[in-house]
Amino acid sequence: MYIIPARVLASIPAFDIAVVQLATMPEKATIAKFGNSDWVESGDQVFVVGAPFGHSHSLTVGYISARRSTEMLSNLMTKVEVFQTDAAINVGNSGGPMFNMAGEVIGIVSHIVSEGGDFAGLGFAVTSNVAKELLTSDSFWTGLEGYAVSGDLAEILNLPQPTGVLVQRIAKGSPAEELGLRAGAVQAVIEEEEMLLGGDIILKVGGIGLGANFTGLEDIRGYLNKLKDGETMNVTVLRGGRVVNLSTKVKRNAMN
């Protein structure tokens, strides 16, 4: 075993996923092929490769139990979709590949649900199509994870508009950190959804509202992707009951 220097280009900490640029390619490395996760159905057989508890090159086999979407938004714009599986997943599997029986990567292992901390038949992997959209596209990386807020929850949090994005986590060194956004700190479960409360709630990006049904997300995506190095990014948030405007100069060359 040997160590190769690398740097993180983008990440989704809550789902143990990152784009890492290696200083050098390992000798005789084989590049895994990504499959189309939209074609995967419940009942399909899959296998997971990883290093559970440090035991490298371990393989476990199981089935896709379900496909689930969450209200989590990664990079501010994209909803996270995961596969539920009964393939054994333990500490050391996170970030590893989930393959279909054709040897294509259709998921990136994320986390488990367990009362004791060990595998209990409930494992989750971010779908390959979502992973590609979040991490390998040319989209502007914000370094932000949020929770889509609407309906009764929007009223409970006293939003001045129908929808918002509750900031959950912020990646170190990201544009979101440079902007001064505040992440959540208090764990809560509301309507069976886990979230972090106490962080900023995003109302507008570049003066563009989120829309009653988050219809503004596509326009926000366009605004962010058009930002050039040195231009100003503006975000309006609800912080402690007050509407606050934040801004920072984009350092796009440092991110890509």
Rosetta blueprint (number, residue, H / E / L):
1 M L
2 Y L
3 I L
4 I L
5 P L
6 A E
7 R E
8 V E
9 L E
10 A E
11 S E
12 I E
13 P H
14 A H
15 F H
16 D L
17 I E
18 A E
19 V E
20 V E
21 Q E
22 L E
23 A L
24 T L
25 M L
26 P L
27 E L
28 K L
29 A L
30 T L
31 I L
32 A L
33 K L
34 F E
35 G L
36 N L
37 S H
38 D H
39 W H
40 V L
41 E L
42 S L
43 G L
44 D L
45 Q E
46 V E
47 F E
48 V E
49 V E
50 G E
51 A L
52 P H
53 F H
54 G H
55 H L
56 S L
57 H L
58 S E
59 L E
60 T E
61 V E
62 G E
63 Y E
64 I E
65 S E
66 A E
67 R E
68 R E
69 S E
70 T E
71 E E
72 M E
73 L E
74 S E
75 N L
76 L L
77 M L
78 T E
79 K E
80 V E
81 E E
82 V E
83 F E
84 Q E
85 T E
86 D L
87 A L
88 A L
89 I L
90 N L
91 V L
92 G L
93 N L
94 S L
95 G L
96 G L
97 P E
98 M E
99 F E
100 N E
101 M L
102 A L
103 G L
104 E L
105 V E
106 I E
107 G E
108 I E
109 V E
110 S E
111 H E
112 I E
113 V L
114 S L
115 E L
116 G L
117 G L
118 D L
119 F L
120 A L
121 G L
122 L L
123 G E
124 F E
125 A E
126 V E
127 T E
128 S H
129 N H
130 V H
131 A H
132 K H
133 E H
134 L H
135 L H
136 T L
137 S L
138 D L
139 S L
140 F L
141 W L
142 T L
143 G L
144 L E
145 E E
146 G E
147 Y E
148 A E
149 V E
150 S L
151 G H
152 D H
153 L H
154 A H
155 E H
156 I H
157 L L
158 N L
159 L L
160 P L
161 Q L
162 P L
163 T L
164 G E
165 V E
166 L E
167 V E
168 Q E
169 R E
170 I E
171 A L
172 K L
173 G L
174 S L
175 P H
176 A H
177 E H
178 E H
179 L H
180 G L
181 L L
182 R L
183 A L
184 G L
185 A L
186 V E
187 Q E
188 A E
189 V E
190 I E
191 E L
192 E L
193 E E
194 E E
195 M E
196 L E
197 L E
198 G L
199 G L
200 D L
201 I E
202 I E
203 L E
204 K E
205 V E
206 G L
207 G L
208 I E
209 G E
210 L L
211 G L
212 A L
213 N L
214 F L
215 T L
216 G L
217 L H
218 E H
219 D H
220 I H
221 R H
222 G H
223 Y H
224 L H
225 N H
226 K H
227 L L
228 K L
229 D L
230 G L
231 E L
232 T E
233 M E
234 N E
235 V E
236 T E
237 V E
238 L E
239 R E
240 G L
241 G L
242 R E
243 V E
244 V E
245 N E
246 L E
247 S E
248 T E
249 K E
250 V L
251 K L
252 R H
253 N H
254 A H
255 M H
256 N L
